[in-house]
């Protein structure tokens, strides 16, 4: 059926149908909840290489709404085309991409191939189906080693310290060039910092496959006994206590920033870039202490060598997002830690073994899968597959 006849899997209004790539991941799933709360109709695609189908079930439980889901890798263009044929999308929120800084330094070609090709495939399919609005999940890593702090959007970008950041920067440049070439296209780039926390219900949170690459999920896993101790990468940076300083933002505030960006797209805004952060920086050891204060749990840690691609300090100037998107981060460090601990203590093994259920039946609970005839046609291997940000 032509895409113009279908929205959200049903006949009816097409004005608020949103494709969320990587929507089973940490930020993508929380954003999907907030999209529903704001009256949008999200459709999720994710290849589940670093996420869980159980997360989609939890989104439905929280929102009380069925979420159309497709287990699709963005490298598989025919499969993605089928999704666009089933729905009439007004917007795309693009989270999907490999995201580990350290890993990107070890296997840079994998990151360039996956992140860039996935995005170009998505943009080609959007173009062929007349979809003109995209919000891109970028990263503060595009700024490289800061020349000044706090970082505003005028700070030079592109001198990245790791391949992951370069893939984000290259995608930003692709979007900028496309907007210049196509006056109907609107693209908002959200450069955000370090998302933490979880949904207030404790039903959703960050659940990485394998050892966490980010600080706070590792802290939480140590707290529930899944990890013996925290590794602190470097204590000789030029910071108050020698450990790295970052701008930590609650994942719900970050998700609401994406909703604000969608509303901005309605203004036919062209190409825009916004920082999403709190404007405050905390060190690794300060975060460990904040977690202890919020939960009463002491986290054992050891000091290790610096990690490739890391920098000393990075935190945002979020003024532009406040002024133009009417968005600010409202949740404090205490709430971030409390919500993270609620999620991890209620779900010590994360989403558990639910992936096995999903693999046996992609149509369970009304979900859709279009692997079918395309499942061996240009689908990425697990090593190059599209993860979520």
N, C-alpha and C positions, 0 to 999 in steps of 0.2 A: 504494500500500500504506500503511496507517495507520502513523504514526510509531512506535507502540508495538511494531510487529513487526520493526523494523529498527534496527540500530545499526552505525555505521561502515561502512555499505554491505553488511553481512553479518548473518546471523542469529546470535544469541548474547547474551552478557552485555552489558547496557546500562549498567552502573554507572559506567563511566569514560569515556563518550563526551563529548568537549569540542568545541564550536563555537568556532573562532578566527577572528574577523572581522579583516580586514587582515593575515591570516597569511602573506602573501607579502612583507610589508614587513620592515624591519630588525629591530625588536624582536619582531614577531609570528613571524617565521621562526625566530629563535633560541629563542623560547619553545616553538614547536612541537617542536623537537628535544628540549628538556628535558622536555616533556610525555611524549614517547615514552619517553625514558630513565626516567621515573618510573612508567611502566606505564599511562599514559592513552592513549586512542585519539582523536587530534585529527582534525577535519574543518575544512578551510580554505575561507573565502569571501573573495574580494578582486576588485576590478574592475580591478586592475593599472594604475591611472592614474598611480601613482608607485612602481611595483614591477615585478618581472619574474617570469614563469612559470618561468624557469630556476632561480630561487631554490627553488621547490618541488622541482625535480629534484635540487638539491643537498641539500635536507633528506632526501629519500629515499635518496640516496647515502650520507649520513652515518649515518642511522639503520637502513638496510637494511629499511625498511618503506614500503609504499605509503601515500600520504597522499591521501585523497579531497579533490578540489579542485573548486570551482565558481567560475567567473568571473561574479560576481553583484555588482551595486551594491545597497547596502542601501536606497536610495530605491525600488527595484523590489520592492514588497511581494509580488506574486504569485510572483516568482522565489524570494524568500527563503522563502515558504511551502512551495515545492516541496522546498527543502533540508530543512526541518524534517519534511516528510512522509517523506523518505527515511531519516532517522536519528532515533534516540531519544536526545536530548541530556540529559545530567545537568547539564552546566555550560556557560556561555558565558564566553569571555574576549574582551572588546571593545576592540580596538585601533583599528578603522577610524575615520578622521577626518582632515580637512585639518589641517595642523600647523605651518605657517610663521608665526612671530610677525610678521615684517615684512610679509608678504603680507596677513595678516589686518587690518593697519592700513590697507592700500590698498583692500581689497575685503571689508569686514566683513560685508555682507549674504550674500555667498557662504559665509562661514564659519558664520554663524548658521543659514542654511537647511540647509546640508549636514550639519554636525555634530549639530545638534539633531534634524532630521527623521530622519536615519539612525538615531539612537539610539532615538527614539520608535517608529519602525517596528519595530526589533529587539525592543523591549520588548513591543509589542503582539503580535508573533508568538510570543515566548516565553510570554506569558500565555495565548494561545489554545492552545498545545501543552503547557501544564503544566510548563514549565521554570522552576525557582525559584532558581537559583544563578547569579550573575554576578560576574565580576571586571572592574572598569572601569579602563582605562588613563587616569589623570588626569595632572596635572602640578603641579609646584611653582609654576607661574605663577599658580595660584589665590590664592596668598598676597599677590600684589601686591608693593609696595615694603616689605621687611621692617621691622617695628617693633623686632625684636630678632633676634639670631642666637646659636646655630643655631636654625633653625625647627623647632618641634615641632607636633604636630597641634592643639594648643590655640591656636596663633596665629590671629588673625582671618583669615578667607578671604572673597573676593568683591570686594575693592577692587583689581581686576585692572588692569594697565597696558596691556592689549591685548585685542582681540576674541577671539583664540584662547583666551586664559586664561579669558575670560568664558564661552565655550562650554563649557569643561571644568567651570567652577563651576556653571553652570546644570544641566548633566547630573548633577552630584553632588546638587544640590537635588532634581531629579526622582527620582533613586534613593532619596533619603532619604524623600521623601513617599510613594513607592510602598511602601517597607518598612513605614511607619507604617500604610498602608491595607491591606496584605496580609501577614499574620503568617507566611505560608508562604515569603515572598520573603526571600532572603539576598543582600546586596550588599556587596562589599568594594571600596573605592576605594583605588587605589595612586597616591599622589602622588610622582612621581619626578623626578629632577633631570636630569642630562646623561649619557645613555648613550654610551659609546665602546667601542672594541675590536671584536673579531670572533671567530668560532669558531676554535678552536686549529688546526684543519685547514687554515685559509686558504681554504676553499671557500665560505665565506659571510661577508658583511660588509655595511656600509652602502653602498648604490649609488643615490643620489638621481638622479632625472631632472632634467637642467639643473644650474645652479650650486648647490652645496650650501648649505643654510641654516644648518647647524651647523658649529662650528669645526673639529673634528678630521677629518671627511671632506674638508673643503677643504684642510687641511694635507696630508693624504695625497695628494690630487690634485696639489697643487703639487710634492710630492716625486717623483712619477712623471712630471712634465712636462705634465700635462693642463691646468694653470693656471700662469700666469706668476708670480704672487705672491699672498700672503695679504693680505686687507684686514682691518685691525684697527679695529673700530668704536668709536672713542673711547679717549683716553688721559688723560682729565681727571676720571675718577671718583675718589671718595674711597676709594681702595684703595692698597696699598703701592706699586704701580708705575703706577697710574692706569688700568689696563685692568680689564675686568669679571672678577669672581671667581665661579666656579661650582663645584658639587659634581659631579665626574665619576665615574661608576660604570661598571664593566665590564658589557657587555650580557649576559654569562652570569650574573653575580650578579643582575642585574635579572630575567632570565628565571627563575632559581630562586626569586626572590621571588614570581612568579606561581604557581609550583607550590606554594609554601608557603601562598599565599592560598587555593588550591583546597582544600587539606587543612583549612584553617580553616573553610571553608564547610560541611564535613561536621559541624561542631559546631552547625549551625543558629544562626549567630552574629548574625543580623539585619543591621544596617547598621554597618559598621566602616570607618575611615579609617586608612591607614598611610603614613608617609614611607618611601621606599626611597632611601637614599643612603649615602655613606661617613661623613658627618659632618665632612668636611674640604673646604676650598675652595682652588682653584688659579686664578690669574689666566690671562688669555689668553697673555701672554708667558711665564709659567711653563710652560704646556702646550707652547708652541713649543720651549722649551728642553728639556723632558722628552722630546719626540719626537726631538730631535737627539741627546740622550744615549742613547736606546734604539736608534736606527737609524744614527747617524752622518751623517744628512742635515740640512744647514742649510736652513732655510726662509726665503726672502726675504719681507719684508712691508712694507706701507705703512700709515701711520696715516690713518684717515678720520674723518669726522664720526660722532657717535653715531647709532645706529640707533633708529628709532621703536619704542617699547614696551620697550626694554631697561632694566635697572636695574643698580646698581653691584655688589652682592654678594648671593649666595644659597647657603646650604648647610644641610644637614639635621641634625636630631637624630633618628637612627634607633632610639632606645631602645625605643619601643613595638613596632616590628616585631621587634626582638631578643627582647623579653619575651613577646609573644603569638604571633608567627609562628615563633619559634625560627629566625630568619633574620638573617644578617649578611653584609655585603659583604666578601669575602676577597681579591680580586685587587687588586694595587697599581697605581700609575701606570705603572711600568715594564712590567708585563704588558699593560696596556691599549694602550700604544704599540707594543709588540712585535707583539701580535696584529693590531692595525690595519695595521701595515706589512706583515706577512706576507700579509694579505688583499689589500692594494692592490698590492703588488709582484708577487704571483702573478696578479692580475687587474687589470692597469693600466686596462683599459676597463670595469671592473666586470663585470656579467653579459653584456656585449657585445650581439650582435645576436640573442639568443635569442628576443626577443619576437616577431619576425617568424615564427618557427617555430610559436609558440603560436597566433598569430592564424590561421594556415592550418589548424590542426587542434587544437581544444580537447579532443579525445578521445585525443590521442596519449599513449602510455605508460600507458594505462589510466585517464587522468584523465577527469573528467566535466564537462560544461558544460550548463547548463540555460537558456542564452540563448534558443534556439528561438523559440517563439511570443511570448515576452516581450521580445525584443531591442529592439523599438521601443515598448514600453509602459511609460512613466514611467521609463525609464532616464535617469540624469543625463548631461548633457553632460560632456566632459572637464573643463570649467571648474568644475563643481560636483560631480564624482564623488568617491567615497569613497577617499581615500588611506589609507596606513597611518601609524601613529605610530611 
